[in-house]
Amino acid sequence: MSADAVEDAYRLVHASTQPWLRPARSRHAASGSKADRARWDARIAGLPPPPSHGIRGTWSQACLLTGLGRETPRALRETLVPCLSVGPAAREIQRRIQYGNLAPRIRIRRRAPELDSSRAPEGPA
């Protein structure tokens, strides 16, 4: 690969990973575990710095950066709170209203209904 192709690859990886840097730092700061913070440190350190003119590196290093860049959004996705999709969430809300466990016009906490321990017993289908 030419030096220009390697430089272009570094720039592309940098541009595509920068949107994930702030959320990664937030997850790092919010972690209560030393091991988790160490993992986030490694992920953040693995993201490429802003490219300067005349990047010196190899195509193999650019490919490695691509893999590290791909890992960060995957790791962030794994830290998201699980939730129901719209259809099952709507059915759950309707069921709660039907059985008197959720009054109309009440604000619902931002929490997956399937994880709520105060679920009403299943009614007839």
Secondary structure, DSSP 8 states (H G I E B T S, - for coil): --HHHHHHHHHHHHHHHHHHHHHHHHHHHH---HHHHHHHHHHHHHS-----SS----HHHHHHHHHHHHHHHHHHHHTS-----HHHHHHHHHHHHHTTSS-TT----SS-GGG-TT-------
